[in-house]
Amino acid sequence: MTFNWRAGGAGVSASHGLRAVVAVPANNEEQRIGACLAALSLQRDRFGAPIPVGTFEIVVLVNNSVDDTATVARDISSVLPNRIDVVVETLSSASAGRARKRAMDLAAERLEALGTTEGFILTTDADSCVSPTWIAEQLDAFAAGVACVAGYVDGYPLELAALGSRFLARGRLEDLYLSRIAEIDALCDPRRHDPWPNHRVSSRASLGVTLHAYRLIGGLPDRDLGEDAALTAAIEKAGLTVRHSLDVCVTTSCRLNGRAVGGAADTMRARHDDPDSPCDPDLEPAFVATRRAILRGRLRQAARTPTVQADKTVDVTTALARAAAGGRAPMKRRPLRPADLPREIARANAILRRLHLTVGRSVPADRRHHEERDELAVL
């Protein structure tokens, strides 16, 4: 299919200065697409100045919708400064992953049509609002040399609160434990391109990739779901780097009836209905997570040695992937339940105290793991 770009916005695009195209798949999102596009278009740099018109553009892929998503998107695009194109298509496979792939492919085609070989493809969800510096933070990360940026995603505060105290308490425990495990990772498996503080999530609501890397891996992996994690995995398998940035922030809806079967909304509904349901498989006991991180760190360090680099029979990338995924005992993943989290958080804190002493790094003042305090009391 030939991609014919049609300007939808009031702004005049300075094509020669185009650096990024934001891809937004939208399915029956008439209630939220306006806020999404407004947040995207009114971006600022770190000093509060508006990003110049023409630096980035937006493509909205309205797929398989039966509401007024396209009309709302076109209406608001007429007053926003950046170029927005609204493409309406009926996809034979209307899954969330394949709709995003189509949207990102359109973004790549736009960059290539203008000869922008060093451009960037960014993506978020139609029910999400990016932070005011979402684009600027990603461009800074790309300037540092990474191939992909995975941002941090949180829920709209009022919608989170509406889910109830038990849901909130569980989420706060999980977030605290995820942060501790991310810090253990950073100490045991340090990566210059992805230093602490960082996070461990690849979410479709906030992803960015260079055009070069996108084409190198053959585009977004073809998945109904899980295309976000598959993208970052493919980037790393290709020997490129991913930054998991806490500065690239997005807030997203907390609805319990989503557009994708098996997606985030279904997960949230299951946890809302059963607060004791298992945690994400990525959350595992602290000692197991630490062993896995140590193994990855040793493999990564070995990969840098001239002997291993010269030995083409040693597939370090595959070994790293296996270390990350687990599989055989004692590295097999064992999902936790919410009741396990206080114990595992205490263990993670103890591990971090030992790691900071071993690695020789000072503990950040706001963390103070060396103090014997009950951090759970504030949850």
Buried (B, 14 or more C-beta within 10 A) or exposed (E): EEBEBEEBBBBEBEBEEBBBBBBBBBBBBBBBBBBBBBBBBBBBBEEEEBBEBBBBBBBBBBBBBEBBBBEBBBBBBEEBBBBBBBBBBEBEEBBBBBBBBBBBBBBBBBBBEBEBEEBBBBBBBBBBBBBBBBBBBBBBBBEEEBBBBBBBBBBBEEBBEEBEEEBBEBBBBBEBBBBBBBBBBBBBBBBEEBEBBBBBBBBBBBBBBBBBBBBBBEBBBEBBBBBBBBBBBBBBEBEBBBBBBBBBBBBBBBBBEBBBEEBBBBBBBEBBEEEEBBBEEBBBBBBBBBBBBBBBBEBBEBBEEEEBEEEEEBEBBEBBBBBBEBEEEEBEBBBBEBEBBBEBBBBBBEBBBEBBEEEEEEBEEEBEBEEEEEBEEEB
